Amino acid sequence: MKADSVTAPRILVLASGSGTNLQALIDASRERDFPGQIVAVGCNRPKAFALERAAQANIDTFTVDHTRYGSREEFDGALMAEIRRHNPDLIVLAGFMRILTTDFVQALRGTLLNVHPSLLPKYTGLNTHQRALEAGEKVHGASIHFVTEELDGGPIIAQAEVIVAPDDTAESLAEKVQRKEHVLYPIVVRWFCEGRIQLGSDYVVFDGQPLNSPLVLPDDGAAAAAE
């Protein structure tokens, strides 16, 4: 049975673009047994298609246009005010292309999740697929991690792998990785809403125990814990 809307953890999603990961989360949230509810979607770009996806799903939306603020601190202050207004238990960054300030991240510690298109700690930052190809990687993928002050450096919860084919381009690799993100992100969000994952001092707690290495979704699609 679906979690009661009064008691279910409240999820707020932040996006900047088309919102394909948002759509995967919306689709997952419609499942009868999904343990959380998406209460709002926020964007820093007023014309982001993610806002349309949310509107089509009757989810509240808001925009904090970063171009209207003179500093990161001012932008983050406005964003924090919107977040506080919705009182979420979990904030999911789904293609949210803003670097958040230390004070912002610290204030929301343990409630911020992010997806990154590489097998962290490899290839933080941008252009991950091209960099993986240039390095001759045979396996690439995506990571979901808690957000901390270090860019793409928070404790990793889970990863999804893809095999790099000889004829892969940055574009084809991006498509393969994104398909895995759409599977993995709802799983991790479900774990959070079920209380199975928390952020320790500098590590992930999974089912009450420190997670020594990320949980891995291999390219065959079968979820398994990394040794």
Secondary structure, 3 states (H helix, E strand, C coil): CCCCCCCCCEEEEEECCCCHHHHHHHHHHCCCCCCCEEEEEEECCCCCHHHHHHHHCCCEEEECCHHHCCCHHHHHHHHHHHHHHHCCCEEEECCCCCCCCHHHHHHCCCCEEEEECCCCCCCCCCCHHHHHHHCCCCEEEEEEEECCCCCCCCCEEEEEEEECCCCCCHHHHHHHHHHHHHHHHHHHHHHHHCCCEEECCCCEEECCEECCCCEEECCCCCCEECC
